[in-house]
Amino acid sequence: MPRETYYWFAAVILFIVIEIITPQFVSIWFAFGSVAALIAAALNAPIILQVSIFVIISGILVFLTRPLYKKFISKKVTPTNADSLIGDSAVVTVAINNDDASGQVKVKGQIWSAYSTDGSLIPEGEKVIIKDIKGVRLYVEKIKE
């Protein structure tokens, strides 16, 4: 067996390991290209032909399958209704104290847990503006009047 077959076999293993440890399809196409080059090497093809086969097969697979992957597999981030609260004003119903992890605001008829963005204490009855949402907690700032 030519020495190049071992190199191509190592490339196949490397690309498969990379594919396993990454969350998206990153190197599967190169693994298939390496398999094709490995077959060419086993048939004693010249190294330039092996590399050409690797590049062509990998390129064709990327070109043909990557758009399908993006269309059917890729996750699209869909904004939730809660995201529409950012920028709205709210009224503090329970004093906000980040140190005690306490505080609630009322916005659009709903009660939400709240933190102040700058760590300041915000008393009950104060009007605030919603700056961010993380999980089920709003991050708010006092409205400057």
Secondary structure, 3 states (H helix, E strand, C coil): CCHHHHHHHHHHHHHHHHHHHCCCCCCHHHHHHHHHHHHHHHCCCCHHHHHHHHHHHHHHHHHHHHHHHHHHCCCCCCCCHHHHHCCCEEEEEEEEEHHHCEEEEEECCEEEEEEECCCCCECCCCEEEEEEEECCEEEEEECCC
